[in-house]
Amino acid sequence: MANPDYELFVQRQPELALAFREHVKQTLAPGALSTAQKELIAIALLAATGYMAGVESHTRRALDAGATPAELREAVAMLLAFAGVGRFLEAYPLVERILDEAG
């Protein structure tokens, strides 16, 4: 699903968007942590900061990278202890919807 906020950024600032995209690609590349593990961290960070469009995108990417539903649920559950119930309750139904769609 396209993120209209990100698409506006790409349209209006293509050079900066390309540099950002490359930085994210390098950041998520496998290293000491797998791409799936890094995606789980990204989901928790994005949810903690309230950027739910990013949570949606990276939840799909995490599944594509091999993250399991249990791992996704555990990553989101971290919000309860470290970001609060409000952020958890924003992210949790979004992740569950994506898991339902993925079957």
Summary of the structure (lengths in Angstrom):
residues: 103
radius of gyration: 13.8
end to end distance: 16.9
largest distance: 38.2
contacts: 279
relative contact order: 0.13
helix: 81%
strand: 0%
